[in-house]
Amino acid sequence: MSSLAVLHASQLVTLAGPNRPRTGTGLSELGIIRDGGMLVRHGKIERIGSSDEIEKNVADAEIVDARGRVVMPGFVDAHTHLVFAGNRLDDFERRARGETYEQIAKAGGGIWSTVEKTRAASELDLLAQAKKHANWFLRCGTTTAEAKSGYGLTVEDELKILGVIRQLKEAVRLEIVPTFLGAHAVPREFSPDEYLGVVVTEMLPRVAAEKLAEFCDVFCEPGYFDIDQSHKILSTAKNLGLSLRGHVDQLTNSGGAKLLAQLNATTADHLEQTDEQGIAALKRANVQPVLLPGSVYALGSSRYPRAREMIETGLAVVLATDFNPGSSPTPSMPMVLSLACTQMKMSPAEAITASTVNAAYSVNRGDKIGSLEPGKLANFVLFDCEDYRELGYWFGMPQTHAVYVRGDCVLNSSRI
């Protein structure tokens, strides 16, 4: 049906507010309507309000009874590595034995092991595994996910991954934002300078010309791409019309946050090692920090990003999963909410905002998704709980009841 009326939500978490990312106390303003209702027509939200108000306009609408459930925008996962082949179970076991990320990488594990598997996989194989991953995201209540390349590290293999991402956008109901991450690591067959040249002169021009990505990302860390190399890659991408993101200050405080501020990037991601100077630089440039506590947890670290300091500085914080086979093998935004609250001392309300409307702005879609407001796409989720705080409180179990993308029910737990 073209019309849908969602009625009697215990909490309709609208996140209605100003047309910009939320900062400071605005992170805690969720715009909750109790016994809330929402009218959807032709895939967009037409009206929100009390159920009594909405019921006056539902003569031709399919009724969704949300009694006893939270209704809120679908999560927007702003940092994922969605397309890859295989897994990294050996890395997982080695970390359990006490080896570090760097030790595993030097021994042939880490990013390189996934690169080998991904290079060997066909597009059909990669697409099949990516479809499976996309379904995991939907089951966790995510309706939009950013997706990076980065496990090919040759011109053809990076284009292959981005091509799979393009196919995936047509094959699944999870909405996808493509990012080019050719500068994820230096492949063994190149010196760092040789590979830098390939990224800048061969990969980026083709990605831009074929419109395969909206963003360019780089892993800015010693041993991967240093500040000067990262600057050259991101500057080239910017000149080609791509927006900028970056993996920065994850393993060392090497100045990555300051670099992304200098380049007016859209986001700076990870930031586990970023100090007060880096935080201040991000604030001056209005760069959104994308925090990835699932990665810290999975690596067995205790150094989480300084979320409270970032919020108090006035940054529009974002939460994301960093879904990948090595350092954060989870598609679960509810698990990330739990980590944000318990490990980074974000409030449940701040975590909800950071994973919906703020995340939507960080992928340049804040005008279309991330909140439940008239005119926006009807991407929303019904959760089997009566209070939004339960999403981070009951961790390690699914509470997703139904997921809607553009007004269509794409997942219902009663049918699984």
N, C-alpha and C positions, 0 to 999 in steps of 0.2 A: 504494500500500500504506500501511497505517496505521503500520507499523514500519519503521525504517531503522537500519542499523548502519554507521557510518563507521569503517573500520579502517585501521591501518598508516600513519597520518599521520606524516610525518617529524617534524613538530612540531604537536601539538595545543595551540594557544595559548588556554588557557581563561580567563585573567584572573580566575580564581576568587579570592575574597577577601571582605573585609568588605562589608556591605550599605550602602555609602556611596561617594561619589566618592573617588578616590585622590589623595593629596597626598604631597609629599616623596619619600622613598625608595619609598613605595608605588606611585609612578608607574612604577617599573622592575620591579615584580614581576608577571610575566606568567603565572605558573602553567603553565609549559610541560610537557607530557607527551610524551616521545619515543616513537615507535612507538605513538602514542595512538589511543584508540578512543572512540566515543560511540554510545550507544543512544538513538534517538528514537522516541517513540510518540505518535500522535495530535497531531503538531505541536509537542510539547514534549520537552525533554531529560529522559530518565529516568535516565541514568547516564553517567559519564565515567570513564576509567581507562586502563590499558594495553590494547592490543589483545587480549592473551591473556585478560584478565578479561572484556572485552566479548563476545568470541567464545563464551563459555559461555552467553550469553543471546540468541542470534540465530537460533534455529530457525525462526521465522516472519518474519524481517526481510529486507527488500531489502538487499543488501550494496553499499556504496560503497567501492571500493578507492582509498584516498588515498595509496598508496605513492609516495614521492618528492615529496609536496606538503605545503604548510602548510595547516592547517585552523584557522580563527579566526572570531570573531564577525563578522558583517557590519558594515561601517562605519556609524556613525550620524552623518549630516551635519547639524549643529545650526544651520546658518545658510545658507539658500538663498532665492533669488528665482525660484522654479520656473516661475511662470506669467507669460508676457509674449508679446507679438507682435513679430515681426520680429527685427532685430539692430541692432548699432551699429557697422557696418563703417566708416562715415565717422569716427566717434570714434577708432577704432583707427588709422586712417591719419593723423588729425590728431595723435594722440599720438606717432606715429612721426616726425612732422615737428617735434616739440618743444613742442606746446601742452600746457598743464596741464589738470587736471580742471576747475578753476574757469573757465579761459578757454573751454573747450569748452562748458560749461554756459551761460555768458553769451552764447555765439554761437548758442544754440538746440539744442545737442546735449545729451548727458548724459541724466539721468532724464527730462527733458521730452520728448525725441524718442521714447522708449519709451512714455511716457504717451499720446502722440497715436496711436501705432500700436495700442496695447492698447485704447484707447477705441473705435477704429474696428473692431476685430475682434469677430466674433460669439462667443458661448460655444462653439459647435461648433469654430470655428477655433482658439480658445485651447486647448480641450481636446485637439485633434489635435496641436498643437505641444507641449503639456505631456506628452502620452503619449510623444512622441519623446524629450523630455528625461528622463523617468522611465526609459526604457530605457537611456539613456546612463549614468545613475547605477548601475543594476543591473550593467551591463557593467564598471563600475569597482569593483564589490564593495560598493556601498552598499545596504543593505537598509531603512534608515529615513532619512527626510529631513524636516527642518522646512521649511515652505514659507510665504512671506510674500505678502500682497497688497502694494499700494503703487504700482502703475502705473495706477491708475484716477483717484484724487483727486477723485471726485465720489461722492456717496452710492451711486448706482446702479452706477457702474463698480467701486467697491470691493466692493460686494456681489456683483457679477458675477464678479469674480476669486475671491472666497471661495467662491462657488457652484461655480466650475470646480474649485477645490481639493477641495471635497466630492465632486464627481463623479469626480475623478481617484482618490480613495481607493478607490472602488468599481471603477474601470476597470483599474487596474494592480496589480502585486504589490509594488511599492515601497510601504512603509508611510509614511504622511505625517502630520506634525504641523502643524496650521494656525495661522498667526500673522497678526494684523491690523496692517498698517503704513500706515494711512491718512495718518499724519503722516510721509510720506516726503519731501515737498516741498510748497511752497505753490503751488497752481495759479495761472495767470496771471489768471484771472477773479476772483480774490479778493485782498483785502488779508490780511496775516498774521493779524490779529485776527479778521477775518470767517471765515477758514478754520478757525482754532482753534475758533470757536464751532460750526462744522459738525461737526468731528471729535468734539467733546465732547458736543454736545446731540443730534446726529442719527445719526452713524455708530456710535459706541460703543454706545449703547442698543440699536440694531438688531442689531449683531454679537452682543452678549451675549444678547439675547432669542431670537435664532434659532440660538444656539449654533454660530456659524460659525467661531469661533477659540478656542484655548486660551490664547494669549498675545497681549499688545499690545506693539508695538515703536514706537520713535520715532527719527527721525534728528536727534539733538541736536548741532547745529553752527551757528555764526553763518551767517546767510543762509538757514538752513532753519528749525529750531525752537530757540530759545534755552533757557536753563536754566528760566526761569519757565514758558514755554509747555510745555516737556517735562514739568515737574512737574505741571502741571494735567492734561495728557493722561493721564499714567501714573497719577496719583492717582485720576482718574475711572475708569480701566480697573480698577484694583485694587478700588475700591468696587463695581464690577459683577461681580467674581469672576474676572477674568482675571489670569493670572500675567504678570510683567513681564520684558521684554528691552529692550535699547537699543543703537542704533548710536551710540557715543560716542568722543570724543577721536580721531577718525580723521584729521581735517585740522588741527585745533588742539587744544591742551590747554585746553579751555574749562570743565572741571569736571564733565563728564558722568559719569565714573566715580564721583565723590563723590555725585552725585545718585542714581545707581542704588543705591549703598550705603545712602544715607539712606532710600530707598523699599523696601529689602530685596528688590530684584529677584532673579530667578533667575539671569540672566546679564547681563554687560556685554560688548558685542561690538566688535571692531576694536582700540581701545586703542593705536594706533600712537604717539600723542603723550602717553600717560598717564605721569605722573611717579611718584616714590616715594610721595608723599602719596596719590595716587589708588590706588596698589597697596595701601597700608596700609589705606585705607578699605574697599576690596573685601575684604580679609582680615578686618577686624573684623566685617563683615556677612555673611561667607561667601557672597559673590556669585561665581559661576563666570565667569572670563574666557574668552570665545570668541575665539580668535586666527585671523586670516584672512590668512595670508601670500600666498595666491594673488592677493589684491587688491593688495597692495603690489607684487608682481612685475609684474602686468599693467599697473599705472599707471606703471611705470618708476621707482618710488621706491626708496630704500635705507633708509628708516626703518621697520624692523620692530618689532613689539611686544617689550617687554623680558621675553621668556619665561623666561629663566634667573632673573631677579630675582623674577618671580612665583612660580616653583616654589620657590625658596629661602625665600620669604616664607610658603609653605604654602598657596598657592592651588591649587584643583583645576582645572588648566588643561584647556581643550577646544580642539581643532582642527576647522575646518570650511572648506568651499570658498568661501563667499560667491557661489555660482553666480549670475551675472546677465549680461545682455547687454553691459554697459558696462565695469565695472571688474574683473570676474573671470569671464570666459567659460570656465569649466572645471567639469565635474562630477567631476573625478578626485581622490579622496582620496589615492591613492598619490603623485600629484604634490605634494599638500600635505604629505605626510610628508617628501618629499625637501626641500622648501623649509624645513620646520621644522628638519630636521637640519642643512642646510647654511647657512641664513641666520639661524636663531634659536638654534642650538647645543643643541637638544633631542636627547637620545639617541634611537636607534630605538625602544627600549622605551617611553620616555616618550611618543613620538609615537603609538605603537599604543594605549596606554592613553587618551590624550587624544582619540582619534578613535573609541573604542568605548565602554568602560564609563563614562568621565567624561562623554562626550557624551550617553549614555543618561540619566544623571541630570540633565543640563542641559535635557532635554525632558520631565522628570518620568516617565521610563520605566525607571529603573534597576532596578526590581524585576522587570522582564519581559525586557529585552534588554541587550546590551552585553557579556555574558560568557557562557561556555559552562558552565552549572551546572544541576544537576537542578532541575526546576520552571520554568526559563525557556523562552521561545519558541526553537524551533530555527531561528534566523536565523543562517546561517553561510555561509562562503565557502571554497572550495578554490582555492588559488593555485598556479600552476606554478612553484614554487620550493621549496627544501628548508629555507630559513632565513628567518624573518620579516624579518630585516634587509635582505633583497633587495628588499623592497617599495619602500623609499625609495632604495635603491642604484641599481637599474636604472630610471631615470626616463624618462618619455616613451614607454613601451611597455606594452601591457596584459599582465598576468600572471594575469588571472582565468580559472580553468578552469571552475568551476561555482558557482552561487549558489542557496542554499536559503532560502526564506521559510516559516516555520511547517512545516518538514519537507518542503515541496514543492520540487522542482528547477524553478526559474523561468528559469534560463539555463544553458546548457552550451556551452562554446566549440566543442566538436566538432560541434555542430548549427548553428552560425552560418554 
